[in-house]
Amino acid sequence: MSNGIEREVLDCIGALCPTPIIQLSKAVKTLESGKKLILKADDPATKSDLLAWSRLTGNQVSVIDETTFEIVKA
């Protein structure tokens, strides 16, 4: 059953820094404002990189767990 919320998933598991941020930046460009994207990444630097990227771009980042992040395009 669909709850009406569609989220694109970007799987970067196994990709090393800076690949997850580069791929995320490209994917976010295709989203409309307010749309959500789930990033899956297991590189230890991803969390801190995402927080810095969020401050620079204005996009919102929420940490779901150690390898899963929700991004909302500004």
C-alpha positions, 0 to 999 in steps of 0.5 A: 500500500502506498502512502503517497510519499515517493523517495528516490534512493541513491545507493553508495554503499562501498563507495569511498569519499568523495564519491557519495557527495559527488553522486548526491550533488548530481542526483539532487540537481534533478529533484524539485524543491521539497522532494526527498532522497534517501542516501545509503553510504557506509564511508565513515566520512559521509556523515560529516561531509553531508553536514558540511554539504548541507550548510553550503547548499541549504539542503536539509539532511537527517541521519536515519542510521549509521548508513542511511540519510534523508535529504530534502532539496531546498 
